[in-house]
């Protein structure tokens, strides 16, 4: 494997790790409504488990309201049950052909708990990025021992991997700061 291949693979994995954490942040409730809050909840539908986003349209017409409109009216109650079973603290209400969720204001204690949750997610993301760095450097050292790359090339590639690691972690920290601010905004 060439140096460029190792670096590109590491960069791709680091980017995916940061994007995964950013997407996970979307599932953490703030006082602002977001479809990502409920879109991945699993529903018992048609004899299997399906995500809400596969069964209904999800919109946020106002900053604290989520509307879920199932494509099949028969899915109203299963979707409602899935939301109630989730630990999101949401109270869905069936309104004719759709489900309405009004997000209550978050207490200061709940905001502090949510910040702890997102910080743990971010730390898990940082660990994943560092793991990618470690794998890439091990791969480079194997190539060096095999004699396919020189010591100078190894040192330069390690610097490049470290630079990518720092950039990925900085991006993740930026998303964390944004989510922290979003949670604390009343």
C-alpha positions as CSV (number, residue, x, y, z in Angstrom):
1,X,0.0,0.0,0.0
2,X,1.4,3.4,-0.9
3,X,1.8,6.3,1.5
4,X,-0.9,8.3,-0.4
5,X,-3.3,5.3,-0.1
6,X,-2.7,5.0,3.7
7,X,-3.2,8.8,4.2
8,X,-6.3,9.0,2.0
9,X,-7.8,6.0,3.8
10,X,-7.1,7.5,7.2
11,X,-8.5,10.9,6.1
12,X,-11.7,9.2,4.9
13,X,-12.1,7.2,8.2
14,X,-11.5,10.3,10.3
15,X,-14.0,12.3,8.3
16,X,-16.6,9.6,8.7
17,X,-16.0,9.4,12.4
18,X,-16.5,13.2,12.8
19,X,-19.7,13.1,10.6
20,X,-21.1,10.2,12.6
21,X,-20.7,12.1,15.8
22,X,-22.2,15.2,14.2
23,X,-25.2,13.1,13.1
24,X,-25.5,11.6,16.6
25,X,-25.7,15.2,18.0
26,X,-28.9,15.6,16.0
27,X,-30.6,13.0,18.1
28,X,-30.0,14.9,21.3
29,X,-32.9,17.1,22.2
30,X,-32.7,20.8,22.5
31,X,-35.5,23.3,22.9
32,X,-35.5,23.6,19.1
33,X,-37.4,21.0,17.1
34,X,-35.5,18.9,14.6
35,X,-36.6,16.0,12.5
36,X,-33.4,14.1,13.4
37,X,-34.7,13.8,16.9
38,X,-37.2,11.2,15.9
39,X,-36.3,10.0,12.4
40,X,-34.3,7.0,13.4
41,X,-36.7,5.7,16.1
42,X,-37.6,2.1,15.3
43,X,-41.3,1.2,14.8
44,X,-43.0,-2.2,14.6
45,X,-44.4,-2.0,11.1
46,X,-45.6,-4.6,8.7
47,X,-44.0,-7.4,10.7
48,X,-40.6,-5.9,11.0
49,X,-38.7,-2.9,12.4
50,X,-38.6,0.3,10.4
51,X,-37.4,3.8,11.0
52,X,-40.0,6.6,11.3
53,X,-38.4,8.4,8.3
54,X,-39.2,5.3,6.2
55,X,-42.9,5.4,7.2
56,X,-43.7,9.1,7.4
57,X,-42.9,12.7,6.4
58,X,-41.4,14.6,9.3
59,X,-41.6,18.4,9.4
60,X,-41.0,21.2,11.9
61,X,-43.4,24.0,11.1
62,X,-42.5,25.9,14.3
63,X,-39.4,26.0,16.4
64,X,-40.9,23.7,19.1
65,X,-43.3,21.5,17.1
66,X,-42.6,18.3,15.2
67,X,-45.2,17.0,12.8
68,X,-45.1,13.4,11.7
69,X,-47.5,12.5,8.8
70,X,-47.5,8.7,8.1
71,X,-48.0,7.7,4.5
72,X,-50.2,4.9,5.8
73,X,-52.8,6.0,8.3
74,X,-52.6,2.6,10.0
75,X,-49.1,3.5,11.2
76,X,-50.3,6.4,13.4
77,X,-50.5,4.3,16.6
78,X,-47.3,2.2,16.1
79,X,-45.3,5.4,15.5
80,X,-46.9,7.0,18.6
81,X,-46.0,3.9,20.7
82,X,-42.4,4.0,19.4
83,X,-42.0,7.7,20.4
84,X,-43.5,7.0,23.8
85,X,-41.1,4.0,24.4
86,X,-38.1,6.1,23.4
87,X,-36.3,7.8,26.3
88,X,-36.6,11.2,24.7
89,X,-39.2,12.5,27.1
90,X,-41.6,13.4,24.3
91,X,-45.4,13.3,24.5
92,X,-46.9,12.6,21.0
93,X,-50.5,13.5,20.3
94,X,-52.5,12.1,17.4
95,X,-54.3,14.9,15.6
96,X,-56.5,13.4,12.8
97,X,-54.1,12.1,10.2
98,X,-50.8,13.2,11.8
99,X,-48.8,13.1,15.1
100,X,-48.0,16.4,16.8
101,X,-45.1,16.6,19.3
102,X,-44.7,19.9,21.2
103,X,-41.3,20.1,22.8
104,X,-41.5,21.5,26.4
105,X,-38.9,23.9,27.7
106,X,-35.8,22.1,29.1
107,X,-35.0,22.6,32.8
108,X,-31.5,23.8,33.8
109,X,-30.7,20.3,35.2
110,X,-31.8,18.6,32.0
111,X,-29.7,20.9,29.9
112,X,-26.6,20.0,32.1
113,X,-27.4,16.3,31.6
114,X,-27.7,16.8,27.8
115,X,-24.3,18.6,27.8
116,X,-22.7,15.6,29.5
117,X,-24.2,13.3,26.9
118,X,-23.0,15.3,23.9
119,X,-19.5,15.7,25.5
120,X,-19.3,11.9,25.9
121,X,-20.3,11.4,22.3
122,X,-17.6,13.9,21.3
123,X,-15.0,12.1,23.4
124,X,-16.0,8.8,21.8
125,X,-15.5,10.4,18.4
126,X,-12.1,11.7,19.4
127,X,-11.1,8.2,20.5
128,X,-12.2,6.8,17.2
129,X,-10.2,9.4,15.3
130,X,-7.1,8.7,17.4
131,X,-7.6,5.0,16.7
132,X,-7.6,5.6,13.0
133,X,-4.3,7.6,13.4
134,X,-2.7,4.7,15.3
135,X,-3.7,2.2,12.6
136,X,-2.4,4.4,9.9
137,X,0.9,5.0,11.6
138,X,1.3,1.2,12.3
139,X,0.7,0.6,8.6
140,X,3.3,3.2,7.7
141,X,5.8,1.6,10.0
142,X,5.2,-1.8,8.5
143,X,5.9,-0.3,5.0
144,X,9.1,1.2,6.4
145,X,10.2,-2.1,7.9
146,X,9.5,-3.8,4.6
147,X,11.7,-1.2,2.9
148,X,9.1,0.2,0.6
149,X,9.4,3.7,2.1
150,X,12.3,5.6,3.6
151,X,12.6,7.0,7.1
152,X,12.2,10.5,5.7
153,X,9.0,9.5,3.9
154,X,7.8,7.8,7.1
155,X,8.4,11.0,9.2
156,X,6.7,13.2,6.6
157,X,3.7,10.8,6.4
158,X,3.4,10.7,10.2
159,X,3.3,14.5,10.3
160,X,0.6,14.5,7.6
161,X,-1.5,11.9,9.6
162,X,-1.1,14.0,12.8
163,X,-2.2,17.1,10.9
164,X,-5.3,15.3,9.6
165,X,-6.0,14.0,13.2
166,X,-5.8,17.5,14.6
167,X,-8.1,18.9,11.9
168,X,-10.7,16.2,12.4
169,X,-10.7,16.7,16.2
170,X,-10.9,20.5,15.7
171,X,-13.9,20.0,13.5
172,X,-15.5,17.7,16.0
173,X,-14.9,20.2,18.8
174,X,-16.4,22.9,16.7
175,X,-19.6,20.8,16.3
176,X,-19.6,20.2,20.1
177,X,-19.3,23.9,20.9
178,X,-22.2,24.6,18.5
179,X,-24.3,21.8,20.2
180,X,-23.4,23.0,23.7
181,X,-24.6,26.5,22.7
182,X,-27.8,25.2,21.2
183,X,-28.6,23.2,24.3
184,X,-28.0,26.2,26.6
185,X,-30.0,28.6,24.5
186,X,-33.3,29.2,26.2
